[in-house]
Amino acid sequence: MSTYAIKADKFFLPAGPQLGGYLMVEDGVFGAWQADEPSCEIRDYTGSWIAPGMVDTHIHGFYNHSTTDNDPEGIDISSTELARRGTTSWLPTTFTDGVEQIKDACAAIAQADEGRGPDFCGARIQGIYLEGPFFTMKHVGAQNPAYLIDPSEEVFDRWQEAAGGRIVKSAMAAERDGAAAYAAALNAKGVVTSIGHSDATYDECIAAINAGASCFTHTYNGQRGLHHREPGVVGAAMSTPETYAEIICDGKHVNPAAIKALLQAKGWQHTVLITDCLGCGGMPEGSYTSGGMDVIMKDNLCWLADGKSIAGSVLTLAQGVKNIVDWGIASADIAIRMATEVPARSAHIEDKCGSIMPGRDADFVVFDHELTLVETYVGGQSVGNAFTE
């Protein structure tokens, strides 16, 4: 490996943006930022900004490979193509499915992670997110209703064993029988419980939070909305300052004004930009299968085959950051933090990714001043940019 320094106009660092200077990269990990030019190779990105690699904590696959295909090679292809679009860490996210099918998906993701050598240059698997099957029929959305069940610690433990301990987050509807007990059990294991695909009342959400739930799944989508007499799931997300709220930032799932309202209620420190991207992300428009269900991708969005319900996005997180800034919702620094350090904190993986810090893997992106992606580095190695190749 080599030692070099990145020269750029701005660096997005934990204490805030730093203008100019040099960022050391030594044997694939970050060194320190310094003002003076060091005596080593200089990679000159004058005219550009350097930010941590994007951390996508809710994503179902990419480049025509789904996390539930039980295909380790497909997971690696997704990882490679995600990195070329700015995402350097992700939580492969499952769907509602049969207990054994989810177990098999967890095992395949674990196999992909275990099989990676030191030369693999794709987005790092930082854990697994279980989106389902503990949901309500009323807000089932693009999840398969045939497999909805009540939360079960016993079932979770079987999945965790297959995953080799990689599951870091699990979603549930707060009104299901045993929801609070499930949140408490996972909290004791250090695993995040997220409330989603739920018609829970405000009080049911608060009971789950008091038991240990700490996140809300794609806020506004697939959940009971805010009403002044019954605040519901959205009201609970907005009024509990220590919980985290995911938000899909493609401008199609949620109106930008609603994103702004959530951000003003939660603060950026607890607002998590996600994509909820399906396996057909990065592909041309057409018909695909996602989570065992037929979907149609058109106009940069995925629909169920009936054309009436949104199935998921085809967004990249780097584009989501640009959207937040272009809509005037937040500054570049805040938007980047909501796609890097905040999601990492929300999933308890902040010791691995989300910030440019000495000793961390040198996973970072190069933006121009308009927040258009220029290049991505994984472990100090450039993986290019899929948009300009």
PyMOL commands that set and color helices and strands:
alter all, ss='L'
color gray80, all
select helices_A, chain A and resi 72-83+99-114+137-139+145-147+153-162+179-188+202-211+232-239+256-266+268-270+317-326+332-338+341-346
alter helices_A, ss='H'
color red, helices_A
select strands_A, chain A and resi 3-13+16-19+22-26+29-34+41-52+54-59+61-62+65-66+87-94+124-125+128-134+167-172+192-195+215-216+244-248+271-274+286-290+293-298+301-304+310-312+364-368+373-378+381-384
alter strands_A, ss='S'
color yellow, strands_A
deselect
rebuild
show_as cartoon
